[in-house]
């Protein structure tokens, strides 16, 4: 990983610490299990007719898939501890957002405590702390090693109907920090972070062909060859390639995008930069990529 510095000061710490997990739905859980293991290198820890749980590291799970229409079911944001969770509840309460503490759901998610809320665009959110570490070590079926730890699962990109409202919710209320923006004739994307990963959350407005909700989530591996092997499998027919391999202009990640068995895409990459809040200065980029990330014929509209 590359550490990048610039200049910024006086920003309060985010209330959340990382992207903890994503919950998706799909009409075919077996297809998700096959895709998640053979292409992404995730490990199945639970598979039954109603639910699939996948690990990427020492955590109990990072991706949950249940039967449904393919939409995103929930996004889980991790906080440091019980006090931090209460801060989230208080912050959301001050802007009139209802939160629900759910002990049964916390047990199902293998976490110490959890509260549910809904963001202005209607995305179900779960804020939690204390996710369990199973006694069995994580073992990737493709020998992939994922870049997680304090950086969390990766990032999520949301399509939102009202960018101003979304920015107020995530930046002003939850304390996400602006990393940068990409503004081109095709894109207006805001990238934000809550830890040293360049971005854990990005947001873009709705446009033709893009419905509000989760556009894609990203998982990062530690080796370019792992990305290449996954890409080979996609090119051989394991999934639909939506964007060719390329290098982003802002986080410098080398990645490709493919379709999951749900409605969202997944970005699979390597080499994202790490930033230092003490010195980082947000900027506006007017190009999308250093190279590559060409959208494939027949792929739906893209998001960074």
LUMMI-858110 format. One record per residue (C-alpha): residue in one letter; residue number from 1; x, y, z. Coordinates in steps of 0.5 Angstrom, whole numbers, plus 500, padded with zeros to 3 digits. Layout:
N
NODE,A,NUM,X,Y,Z
...
//
This chain:
304
NODE,X,1,500,500,500
NODE,X,2,502,507,498
NODE,X,3,502,513,504
NODE,X,4,500,519,501
NODE,X,5,500,526,505
NODE,X,6,498,533,503
NODE,X,7,495,539,508
NODE,X,8,489,539,512
NODE,X,9,487,540,519
NODE,X,10,481,542,524
NODE,X,11,477,536,522
NODE,X,12,473,532,528
NODE,X,13,474,524,528
NODE,X,14,469,520,524
NODE,X,15,464,517,529
NODE,X,16,465,510,525
NODE,X,17,471,507,524
NODE,X,18,470,502,518
NODE,X,19,466,499,513
NODE,X,20,464,492,517
NODE,X,21,460,488,512
NODE,X,22,455,488,506
NODE,X,23,448,485,506
NODE,X,24,446,483,499
NODE,X,25,440,479,496
NODE,X,26,440,474,491
NODE,X,27,435,470,487
NODE,X,28,440,464,487
NODE,X,29,445,463,493
NODE,X,30,448,457,490
NODE,X,31,451,462,484
NODE,X,32,453,467,489
NODE,X,33,457,462,493
NODE,X,34,460,459,487
NODE,X,35,462,467,485
NODE,X,36,464,469,492
NODE,X,37,469,463,492
NODE,X,38,472,462,486
NODE,X,39,472,469,483
NODE,X,40,473,473,489
NODE,X,41,477,468,494
NODE,X,42,472,469,500
NODE,X,43,471,463,504
NODE,X,44,464,460,506
NODE,X,45,462,460,513
NODE,X,46,455,459,513
NODE,X,47,450,456,507
NODE,X,48,443,454,507
NODE,X,49,437,455,503
NODE,X,50,436,462,506
NODE,X,51,443,465,507
NODE,X,52,450,465,505
NODE,X,53,455,468,509
NODE,X,54,462,469,507
NODE,X,55,469,471,510
NODE,X,56,475,475,508
NODE,X,57,479,475,514
NODE,X,58,479,473,521
NODE,X,59,472,476,522
NODE,X,60,465,472,523
NODE,X,61,463,474,516
NODE,X,62,464,480,511
NODE,X,63,459,479,506
NODE,X,64,452,476,507
NODE,X,65,447,474,502
NODE,X,66,440,472,503
NODE,X,67,434,470,498
NODE,X,68,431,476,495
NODE,X,69,430,481,489
NODE,X,70,438,482,488
NODE,X,71,438,489,492
NODE,X,72,442,491,497
NODE,X,73,439,489,504
NODE,X,74,444,493,509
NODE,X,75,451,496,510
NODE,X,76,454,495,516
NODE,X,77,459,500,519
NODE,X,78,463,499,525
NODE,X,79,464,503,531
NODE,X,80,470,503,536
NODE,X,81,466,501,542
NODE,X,82,460,502,546
NODE,X,83,461,509,547
NODE,X,84,462,510,540
NODE,X,85,455,507,538
NODE,X,86,452,511,543
NODE,X,87,455,517,540
NODE,X,88,452,515,533
NODE,X,89,445,514,536
NODE,X,90,445,521,539
NODE,X,91,448,524,533
NODE,X,92,442,521,529
NODE,X,93,437,523,534
NODE,X,94,439,530,534
NODE,X,95,437,530,526
NODE,X,96,431,526,527
NODE,X,97,433,519,525
NODE,X,98,430,514,529
NODE,X,99,435,508,531
NODE,X,100,433,501,533
NODE,X,101,437,497,538
NODE,X,102,436,490,536
NODE,X,103,439,484,541
NODE,X,104,437,479,537
NODE,X,105,440,481,530
NODE,X,106,446,483,534
NODE,X,107,447,475,536
NODE,X,108,445,474,528
NODE,X,109,451,478,526
NODE,X,110,456,476,531
NODE,X,111,457,482,534
NODE,X,112,457,485,541
NODE,X,113,451,491,540
NODE,X,114,448,493,534
NODE,X,115,443,499,532
NODE,X,116,439,500,526
NODE,X,117,438,506,522
NODE,X,118,436,508,515
NODE,X,119,439,514,511
NODE,X,120,436,519,507
NODE,X,121,436,515,501
NODE,X,122,433,509,504
NODE,X,123,439,505,505
NODE,X,124,438,500,511
NODE,X,125,444,501,516
NODE,X,126,447,497,522
NODE,X,127,452,501,526
NODE,X,128,456,495,531
NODE,X,129,462,494,535
NODE,X,130,465,488,537
NODE,X,131,464,483,532
NODE,X,132,467,476,534
NODE,X,133,473,472,531
NODE,X,134,472,465,530
NODE,X,135,477,460,533
NODE,X,136,478,457,526
NODE,X,137,483,461,522
NODE,X,138,480,464,515
NODE,X,139,482,460,509
NODE,X,140,481,463,502
NODE,X,141,480,458,497
NODE,X,142,484,462,492
NODE,X,143,489,463,497
NODE,X,144,487,471,497
NODE,X,145,490,475,502
NODE,X,146,485,481,503
NODE,X,147,487,488,506
NODE,X,148,482,489,511
NODE,X,149,484,490,519
NODE,X,150,483,497,521
NODE,X,151,481,499,514
NODE,X,152,475,495,514
NODE,X,153,472,491,508
NODE,X,154,473,496,503
NODE,X,155,469,501,500
NODE,X,156,461,502,498
NODE,X,157,459,507,493
NODE,X,158,452,509,493
NODE,X,159,447,512,488
NODE,X,160,443,518,492
NODE,X,161,437,522,489
NODE,X,162,439,528,493
NODE,X,163,447,529,494
NODE,X,164,446,535,499
NODE,X,165,442,531,503
NODE,X,166,447,525,503
NODE,X,167,453,529,504
NODE,X,168,449,533,511
NODE,X,169,448,526,513
NODE,X,170,454,522,512
NODE,X,171,459,528,513
NODE,X,172,456,533,518
NODE,X,173,452,528,522
NODE,X,174,457,521,522
NODE,X,175,463,525,521
NODE,X,176,466,522,514
NODE,X,177,471,526,512
NODE,X,178,472,528,504
NODE,X,179,478,525,501
NODE,X,180,476,528,494
NODE,X,181,472,529,488
NODE,X,182,472,527,481
NODE,X,183,468,531,476
NODE,X,184,468,530,469
NODE,X,185,462,530,464
NODE,X,186,460,523,466
NODE,X,187,461,523,473
NODE,X,188,460,527,479
NODE,X,189,463,523,485
NODE,X,190,464,525,492
NODE,X,191,469,520,496
NODE,X,192,470,520,503
NODE,X,193,474,516,509
NODE,X,194,473,514,516
NODE,X,195,480,511,517
NODE,X,196,486,511,513
NODE,X,197,483,508,507
NODE,X,198,483,513,501
NODE,X,199,475,512,501
NODE,X,200,470,507,505
NODE,X,201,464,511,502
NODE,X,202,463,514,496
NODE,X,203,457,518,493
NODE,X,204,454,520,486
NODE,X,205,447,522,484
NODE,X,206,442,518,480
NODE,X,207,443,519,473
NODE,X,208,439,515,467
NODE,X,209,440,508,468
NODE,X,210,442,508,475
NODE,X,211,437,507,481
NODE,X,212,438,509,488
NODE,X,213,442,504,492
NODE,X,214,449,500,492
NODE,X,215,452,501,486
NODE,X,216,458,497,488
NODE,X,217,463,495,493
NODE,X,218,470,494,493
NODE,X,219,475,489,496
NODE,X,220,482,489,496
NODE,X,221,487,484,496
NODE,X,222,495,485,497
NODE,X,223,498,482,490
NODE,X,224,497,484,483
NODE,X,225,497,477,481
NODE,X,226,491,475,485
NODE,X,227,487,480,481
NODE,X,228,490,478,475
NODE,X,229,487,471,476
NODE,X,230,480,473,478
NODE,X,231,480,477,472
NODE,X,232,482,471,468
NODE,X,233,476,467,471
NODE,X,234,471,473,469
NODE,X,235,474,473,462
NODE,X,236,473,465,462
NODE,X,237,465,466,463
NODE,X,238,465,466,471
NODE,X,239,462,473,471
NODE,X,240,460,479,467
NODE,X,241,466,484,466
NODE,X,242,463,491,467
NODE,X,243,469,495,466
NODE,X,244,476,493,464
NODE,X,245,482,493,469
NODE,X,246,485,500,470
NODE,X,247,488,505,475
NODE,X,248,484,510,478
NODE,X,249,486,517,478
NODE,X,250,485,518,486
NODE,X,251,486,512,490
NODE,X,252,491,509,485
NODE,X,253,488,502,485
NODE,X,254,489,498,480
NODE,X,255,482,494,479
NODE,X,256,476,491,475
NODE,X,257,469,491,476
NODE,X,258,464,485,475
NODE,X,259,457,483,476
NODE,X,260,455,480,482
NODE,X,261,449,475,482
NODE,X,262,446,481,486
NODE,X,263,444,487,482
NODE,X,264,450,491,485
NODE,X,265,457,490,482
NODE,X,266,464,489,485
NODE,X,267,471,492,484
NODE,X,268,476,487,485
NODE,X,269,483,491,486
NODE,X,270,490,492,489
NODE,X,271,495,498,491
NODE,X,272,490,503,494
NODE,X,273,493,509,497
NODE,X,274,493,510,505
NODE,X,275,492,517,507
NODE,X,276,494,521,513
NODE,X,277,489,526,516
NODE,X,278,494,530,519
NODE,X,279,496,532,512
NODE,X,280,491,530,507
NODE,X,281,488,536,502
NODE,X,282,482,534,499
NODE,X,283,482,536,491
NODE,X,284,478,535,485
NODE,X,285,480,531,479
NODE,X,286,477,532,472
NODE,X,287,479,525,469
NODE,X,288,477,519,472
NODE,X,289,483,514,471
NODE,X,290,490,514,470
NODE,X,291,489,508,464
NODE,X,292,483,503,463
NODE,X,293,477,502,466
NODE,X,294,473,502,460
NODE,X,295,466,500,460
NODE,X,296,464,494,457
NODE,X,297,459,493,451
NODE,X,298,452,491,454
NODE,X,299,454,493,461
NODE,X,300,450,498,465
NODE,X,301,452,505,467
NODE,X,302,458,505,471
NODE,X,303,460,509,478
NODE,X,304,467,510,480
//
